[in-house]
Amino acid sequence: MPMGINRRQLLALAAASLALPATAASPPPGLLTAWMQGDQAMAGVWRPGSAPFGVALPNRAHEVQLLPPALGLPSQALAVARRPGETLLRFDTRTARALQWLDIEDERAFCGHAAFSHDGSLLYTSETSTEDGAGFIAVRHPLHLHKLREFRSGGLDPHAILVEPDGSLLVANGGLLNLPETGRVKLNRARMDSTLVRLDPASGQILQAWRLDDPFLSLRHLARAPDGTVAIALQAEHADPASRRNAPLLALLDTNGLRAVPLTVPLEGYGGDVAFVPGSGTAAEDRFVVSATRAGQLAWWSAQGTSPQQQALPEAGALAVHGSDWMASSGQGAVCGVLHGQALTRQLIGVRWDNHGRWLV
């Protein structure tokens, strides 16, 4: 087992779980995500028929995800601060109780994303140096969140991390340089270098690296199909507004390499999230969906990048999938999708959902 938490510790922690006793009736599926309630940042759960329920945060969170089943703590989740961020939080989704806070060291900032190893013994967080903008992947304890070691991410501005079936890490390096003294101002847009890299989690060695032909497409978020195809949500950084408006939102990595999928209609060059949605019948119905946040659309493609479709959702953001059911949320408080095969549409007043979510059963 990799360095981190051993199996005996896992069992002991599972026995000490704060999970509440099971109830006779299971709650409906929910969306595990972050949101703003007025001026208050929150992370937690929304279920159809109820109000969002979560823990108050000092600043906005970005990605929120459940702890892996191997840890035996089914009601616990991790919230990662929005980039450049300073905090991680492990919390209980059923009680909205904060269980473990971590403030990052002064010379690092979180980039909004994290992933767990398959056995749950390690947590990987994408980070950036506040001194020179270099990208890092930190390897952390999954519960007390302390850093065990770190290695370079293979580029600047690391975002999403995807743990592949063999345990290797796919990392989307956005390629942009930001420093604390300039906030979110992009300092190297004319020289940006966005990469998708595969890293060895033990050594940090770069095993493979890919770039798109268009250097102004920033690779940000990742989703994987069962056949191994990886979808990447893109954000355009072209100086020319027309080029940015017509830029691709989706790239695919498969056995033929990395390629951008051309658009048939303008979608404003901003992919907020990406997910794989399996078809309810054959694999021919499998799809990738990207939330086109600035265009106010959900953009759908077949798993091969063909048959594009759009569905209106103003300020489209988080995507969550369970089988062929799915939910998408909006910065304007809307939630839409398919639940138990039926269309789901809700509008919450005073809620602004963030860009990422997970399905919670």
C-alpha positions as CSV (number, residue, x, y, z in Angstrom):
1,M,0.0,0.0,0.0
2,P,1.3,3.5,-0.8
3,M,2.7,5.7,2.0
4,G,-0.2,7.4,3.8
5,I,-2.7,5.6,5.9
6,N,-2.5,1.9,6.5
7,R,-5.3,-0.6,6.5
8,R,-5.4,-0.9,10.3
9,Q,-5.9,2.8,10.6
10,L,-8.6,2.7,8.0
11,L,-10.5,0.1,10.0
12,A,-10.1,2.0,13.2
13,L,-11.3,5.2,11.7
14,A,-14.3,3.5,10.1
15,A,-15.3,2.2,13.5
16,A,-15.0,5.7,14.9
17,S,-17.1,7.2,12.1
18,L,-19.5,10.0,12.9
19,A,-22.1,8.5,10.6
20,L,-25.7,8.6,11.9
21,P,-27.8,5.4,12.3
22,A,-29.5,4.3,9.1
23,T,-33.2,5.3,8.8
24,A,-36.0,3.2,7.4
25,A,-36.5,5.4,4.3
26,S,-33.5,6.3,2.2
27,P,-33.3,10.0,1.2
28,P,-33.6,10.9,-2.5
29,P,-30.4,11.3,-4.5
30,G,-28.7,14.6,-4.0
31,L,-26.2,17.0,-5.5
32,L,-23.0,17.4,-3.4
33,T,-21.5,20.8,-4.3
34,A,-20.6,24.3,-3.2
35,W,-22.7,27.4,-3.5
36,M,-23.1,31.0,-2.4
37,Q,-26.2,31.8,-0.2
38,G,-26.3,35.5,-0.3
39,D,-22.7,36.5,0.7
40,Q,-22.1,33.3,2.6
41,A,-20.0,30.5,1.0
42,M,-21.3,27.0,1.6
43,A,-20.5,23.4,0.9
44,G,-22.9,20.5,1.3
45,V,-25.9,18.7,-0.2
46,W,-29.1,19.7,-2.1
47,R,-31.9,17.1,-2.5
48,P,-35.0,17.6,-4.5
49,G,-37.8,18.8,-2.2
50,S,-35.6,20.4,0.4
51,A,-33.3,23.4,0.9
52,P,-29.5,23.1,0.5
53,F,-27.9,21.9,3.7
54,G,-24.2,22.4,4.4
55,V,-21.4,23.9,6.3
56,A,-20.4,27.6,6.2
57,L,-17.0,28.4,4.7
58,P,-14.7,31.4,5.0
59,N,-14.4,31.6,1.2
60,R,-15.8,30.0,-1.9
61,A,-15.2,26.3,-2.5
62,H,-14.8,24.8,-5.9
63,E,-14.7,21.0,-6.1
64,V,-16.5,19.0,-3.4
65,Q,-16.4,15.2,-3.4
66,L,-17.1,12.2,-1.1
67,L,-14.3,10.4,0.6
68,P,-13.7,7.1,-1.2
69,P,-15.6,4.0,0.0
70,A,-12.3,2.3,1.2
71,L,-12.2,4.8,4.1
72,G,-15.5,3.5,5.4
73,L,-16.8,7.0,6.1
74,P,-19.7,7.2,3.7
75,S,-21.2,10.5,4.9
76,Q,-17.9,12.5,4.8
77,A,-16.8,14.8,2.1
78,L,-13.9,17.1,1.1
79,A,-14.3,20.7,0.0
80,V,-11.4,22.4,-1.8
81,A,-11.1,26.2,-1.9
82,R,-11.5,28.0,-5.2
83,R,-8.2,29.0,-6.8
84,P,-6.1,30.6,-5.6
85,G,-7.3,29.0,-2.3
86,E,-6.0,28.5,1.2
87,T,-8.2,25.9,2.8
88,L,-9.3,22.2,2.7
89,L,-12.2,21.0,4.7
90,R,-13.4,17.5,5.6
91,F,-17.0,17.6,6.8
92,D,-20.0,15.4,7.5
93,T,-22.7,15.7,4.9
94,R,-25.5,14.5,7.2
95,T,-24.8,16.8,10.1
96,A,-23.1,19.7,8.2
97,R,-20.3,19.5,10.9
98,A,-16.8,20.6,10.0
99,L,-14.4,17.7,11.0
100,Q,-11.0,18.8,9.8
101,W,-9.7,22.1,8.5
102,L,-6.3,22.7,6.9
103,D,-4.7,26.0,5.9
104,I,-2.1,25.7,3.2
105,E,1.4,26.9,3.8
106,D,2.3,30.5,2.9
107,E,4.2,29.6,-0.3
108,R,1.4,27.5,-1.9
109,A,-2.2,27.9,-3.0
110,F,-4.8,25.4,-3.8
111,C,-6.1,25.2,-7.4
112,G,-9.6,24.1,-6.6
113,H,-9.3,20.3,-7.3
114,A,-8.3,17.1,-5.6
115,A,-8.5,13.3,-6.1
116,F,-8.1,10.2,-4.0
117,S,-6.1,7.1,-4.7
118,H,-8.2,4.0,-5.5
119,D,-7.6,2.5,-2.1
120,G,-8.3,5.8,-0.3
121,S,-4.9,5.9,1.4
122,L,-3.8,9.1,-0.3
123,L,-5.2,12.4,-1.3
124,Y,-3.8,14.4,-4.3
125,T,-4.3,18.2,-4.5
126,S,-3.4,20.5,-7.4
127,E,-1.4,23.5,-6.1
128,T,0.7,26.4,-7.3
129,S,3.7,28.2,-5.9
130,T,2.9,31.7,-4.8
131,E,6.5,32.6,-5.4
132,D,6.9,31.8,-9.1
133,G,3.6,30.1,-10.2
134,A,5.1,26.6,-10.6
135,G,2.5,23.8,-10.5
136,F,2.6,21.0,-8.0
137,I,0.7,17.9,-7.0
138,A,0.8,17.4,-3.2
139,V,0.3,14.0,-1.7
140,R,-1.7,14.3,1.5
141,H,-3.1,12.1,4.3
142,P,-6.8,11.6,3.4
143,L,-8.1,12.5,6.8
144,H,-5.8,14.9,8.7
145,L,-4.9,16.4,5.3
146,H,-1.3,17.0,6.1
147,K,1.2,17.0,3.2
148,L,3.3,13.8,2.9
149,R,5.3,14.9,-0.2
150,E,4.9,16.7,-3.4
151,F,6.1,16.8,-7.0
152,R,5.9,19.0,-10.0
153,S,2.6,18.9,-12.0
154,G,4.4,19.1,-15.4
155,G,3.3,22.6,-16.1
156,L,1.7,25.8,-14.8
157,D,-1.8,26.3,-13.4
158,P,-2.7,22.6,-12.6
159,H,-6.5,22.0,-12.4
160,A,-8.3,18.7,-12.4
161,I,-6.7,15.4,-11.4
162,L,-8.0,12.1,-12.7
163,V,-6.7,8.8,-11.2
164,E,-6.5,6.3,-14.0
165,P,-7.3,2.5,-13.5
166,D,-3.6,1.8,-13.2
167,G,-3.1,4.4,-10.5
168,S,-1.3,6.9,-12.7
169,L,-2.4,10.6,-12.5
170,L,-3.8,12.6,-15.4
171,V,-3.3,16.3,-14.7
172,A,-4.8,19.1,-16.7
173,N,-2.3,22.0,-16.6
174,G,-4.1,25.2,-17.6
175,G,-0.8,26.8,-18.6
176,L,-1.5,30.3,-17.2
177,L,0.6,32.3,-14.7
178,N,-1.0,34.0,-11.8
179,L,0.7,35.5,-8.7
180,P,-0.7,36.8,-5.4
181,E,0.3,40.4,-6.1
182,T,-1.7,40.4,-9.3
183,G,-4.7,38.3,-8.2
184,R,-6.4,36.4,-11.1
185,V,-4.7,38.6,-13.8
186,K,-3.1,36.2,-16.4
187,L,0.5,37.3,-16.8
188,N,1.6,35.0,-19.6
189,R,-1.4,34.7,-21.9
190,A,0.7,35.3,-25.0
191,R,3.1,32.6,-24.0
192,M,0.8,30.2,-22.2
193,D,1.5,26.4,-22.4
194,S,-1.4,24.2,-21.5
195,T,-0.6,20.5,-21.2
196,L,-2.3,17.2,-20.3
197,V,0.2,15.0,-18.5
198,R,0.3,11.5,-17.1
199,L,2.4,11.3,-13.9
200,D,3.7,8.4,-11.9
201,P,2.3,9.1,-8.4
202,A,5.2,7.4,-6.6
203,S,8.0,9.3,-8.3
204,G,6.3,12.3,-9.9
205,Q,7.9,11.4,-13.2
206,I,6.1,12.5,-16.4
207,L,5.1,9.4,-18.3
208,Q,3.3,11.0,-21.2
209,A,2.4,14.6,-22.2
210,W,0.0,16.0,-24.8
211,R,-0.7,19.5,-26.2
212,L,-3.4,20.8,-28.5
213,D,-2.5,22.4,-31.8
214,D,-4.1,25.7,-30.6
215,P,-1.9,27.1,-27.8
216,F,-4.7,29.4,-26.6
217,L,-6.9,26.5,-25.4
218,S,-6.5,25.9,-21.7
219,L,-7.2,22.3,-20.6
220,R,-9.1,22.4,-17.3
221,H,-11.5,19.6,-16.3
222,L,-11.5,15.8,-16.9
223,A,-14.0,13.0,-17.3
224,R,-13.4,9.4,-18.3
225,A,-15.5,6.9,-20.3
226,P,-15.4,3.2,-19.6
227,D,-13.5,2.5,-22.8
228,G,-10.7,4.8,-21.5
229,T,-11.5,7.9,-23.6
230,V,-10.9,11.0,-21.6
231,A,-12.9,14.2,-22.2
232,I,-11.3,17.6,-21.3
233,A,-13.3,20.8,-20.9
234,L,-11.5,23.7,-22.4
235,Q,-11.4,27.5,-21.7
236,A,-10.3,29.8,-24.5
237,E,-7.7,32.5,-23.9
238,H,-7.6,34.1,-27.4
239,A,-7.1,37.9,-27.5
240,D,-9.5,38.1,-30.4
241,P,-13.2,38.0,-29.2
242,A,-14.4,36.2,-32.3
243,S,-11.8,33.5,-31.9
244,R,-12.7,33.1,-28.3
245,R,-16.4,32.9,-29.0
246,N,-15.9,30.1,-31.6
247,A,-13.3,28.2,-29.8
248,P,-13.8,24.4,-29.0
249,L,-15.1,23.5,-25.5
250,L,-14.2,19.8,-25.7
251,A,-11.1,17.8,-26.4
252,L,-10.8,14.0,-26.4
253,L,-7.8,11.8,-25.5
254,D,-8.0,8.3,-26.9
255,T,-5.7,5.8,-28.6
256,N,-5.2,8.3,-31.4
257,G,-3.9,11.0,-29.1
258,L,-5.4,14.4,-28.1
259,R,-7.6,16.4,-30.3
260,A,-10.1,19.3,-30.0
261,V,-13.7,18.7,-31.1
262,P,-14.8,21.5,-33.5
263,L,-18.0,23.5,-32.7
264,T,-21.0,23.8,-35.0
265,V,-22.4,26.8,-33.1
266,P,-20.5,29.5,-31.0
267,L,-20.4,28.6,-27.3
268,E,-18.3,31.6,-26.0
269,G,-15.1,29.6,-25.3
270,Y,-15.7,28.6,-21.6
271,G,-16.2,25.0,-20.4
272,G,-17.1,25.0,-16.7
273,D,-17.4,21.3,-16.1
274,V,-17.4,18.0,-18.0
275,A,-19.0,14.6,-17.4
276,F,-19.6,11.2,-19.0
277,V,-23.3,10.2,-19.2
278,P,-23.9,6.5,-20.2
279,G,-26.8,5.8,-22.5
280,S,-29.8,4.1,-21.1
281,G,-29.5,1.4,-23.8
282,T,-26.5,0.6,-25.9
283,A,-23.0,2.2,-25.8
284,A,-24.0,4.1,-28.9
285,E,-26.0,6.4,-26.7
286,D,-23.1,7.3,-24.4
287,R,-22.4,11.0,-24.3
288,F,-20.1,13.6,-23.0
289,V,-21.6,16.9,-21.7
290,V,-19.8,20.2,-21.0
291,S,-21.4,23.1,-19.2
292,A,-20.9,26.1,-21.5
293,T,-21.2,28.6,-18.7
294,R,-20.9,31.8,-20.6
295,A,-23.1,30.6,-23.4
296,G,-25.8,29.5,-21.0
297,Q,-25.9,26.0,-22.5
298,L,-25.3,22.4,-21.8
299,A,-23.3,21.1,-24.8
300,W,-23.6,17.4,-25.6
301,W,-21.6,15.1,-27.9
302,S,-21.5,11.4,-28.5
303,A,-18.6,9.6,-26.7
304,Q,-16.7,9.9,-30.0
305,G,-17.2,13.7,-30.3
306,T,-19.9,13.6,-32.9
307,S,-23.7,14.5,-32.9
308,P,-23.5,17.8,-31.1
309,Q,-26.6,19.1,-29.3
310,Q,-27.3,22.0,-26.9
311,Q,-29.7,22.4,-24.0
312,A,-30.3,25.9,-22.5
313,L,-29.2,26.4,-18.9
314,P,-28.2,30.0,-18.0
315,E,-24.8,30.1,-16.2
316,A,-24.5,26.3,-16.5
317,G,-22.1,24.9,-13.9
318,A,-21.8,21.7,-11.9
319,L,-22.5,18.3,-13.5
320,A,-23.3,15.1,-11.5
321,V,-24.0,11.7,-12.9
322,H,-25.3,8.3,-11.6
323,G,-25.8,5.7,-14.3
324,S,-28.0,7.3,-17.0
325,D,-29.4,9.8,-14.5
326,W,-27.8,13.2,-14.2
327,M,-28.1,16.7,-12.7
328,A,-26.7,20.1,-13.8
329,S,-26.8,23.2,-11.7
330,S,-26.6,26.9,-12.6
331,G,-25.1,30.1,-11.2
332,Q,-28.6,31.4,-11.3
333,G,-29.9,28.8,-8.8
334,A,-31.5,26.4,-11.3
335,V,-31.1,22.6,-11.3
336,C,-32.1,20.4,-14.2
337,G,-31.5,16.8,-15.3
338,V,-33.0,13.3,-15.3
339,L,-33.9,11.5,-12.1
340,H,-35.1,7.9,-12.1
341,G,-35.8,8.4,-15.8
342,Q,-37.9,11.5,-15.3
343,A,-37.1,15.1,-16.2
344,L,-36.0,17.2,-13.2
345,T,-36.4,21.0,-13.1
346,R,-36.0,23.2,-10.0
347,Q,-35.3,26.9,-9.3
348,L,-33.8,27.9,-6.0
349,I,-34.0,31.6,-5.0
350,G,-30.9,33.2,-3.5
351,V,-28.6,30.3,-4.4
352,R,-25.6,30.6,-6.8
353,W,-24.2,27.1,-7.4
354,D,-20.5,26.7,-8.1
355,N,-19.0,24.9,-11.1
356,H,-18.5,21.3,-9.8
357,G,-20.6,18.6,-8.1
358,R,-21.0,14.9,-7.3
359,W,-24.0,12.7,-7.2
360,L,-24.9,11.7,-3.7
361,V,-27.1,8.7,-2.9
